[in-house]
């Protein structure tokens, strides 16, 4: 019935973790939860199971039935090969579902539905902008084809250097020694590790790469400088497409700014809200409500 209270679920489904938030129609936060990886391109059924389980935890905390929740979902992996319509047809246990790329949800949150651009530097990387209602996307090709400057990219480059060190083709540094101690010191062990490694496994090495770079480790510095150039290029591409300001988001958003090109740094602003709230704004818009609750 139209007089029934409305509850909104915002899902930020990424390559390393799934975050959800529940708000009522007035914007009060009723519950939150965090789950595992939820990239639908890499593992559709696993991602759906993670989303449902994480939402169930938040709903239980809020004392709500999941069938009452109008879900907005920003999901990594929504591309032409796995469209939003597949999510919306997946028989999810929610009152309604609207799904889109995680970058769109993040941009919605960052600028409350207004024009602006974001660069996500998390497990993956992507640039996304909204200009006059038109979407602009750069990057976001995934680990196999792109994700330059992302956490997975940074970690992958560190592991590649570890392989060179095993062959005696690169002088080990503190960074390389750290990777060898975690992923394997022999050709056999490192090969076995890489056979099972997913983007999130490479991304776990990103913090140590930045830490080593900050202390002057030459291999860490080379990786970070190249990664920062890739992130700067994403931001510059959005500026060229008409965005005026950019939010840098994702797990590496706090460590990259000192290394970014000056023109991109000048355009950086703080986000107004996060991707979970951006997904809630998507769900509110789908119900005919204003994006913002206050």
ZIZIZI-V250670 format. One record per helix or strand of 3 or more residues. SS is the DSSP state (H for helix, E for strand). FROM is the first residue (numbers start at 0). TO is the last residue. Records with the same first field share a line. If there is no record, write none. Layout:
SS=FROM-TO  FROM-TO
//
This chain:
E=6-12  17-23  28-34  68-74  95-100  115-120  124-130  133-138  245-248
H=43-61  65-67  83-87  101-110  150-165  173-182  186-195  198-202  205-213  217-239  252-258  261-266  274-285
//
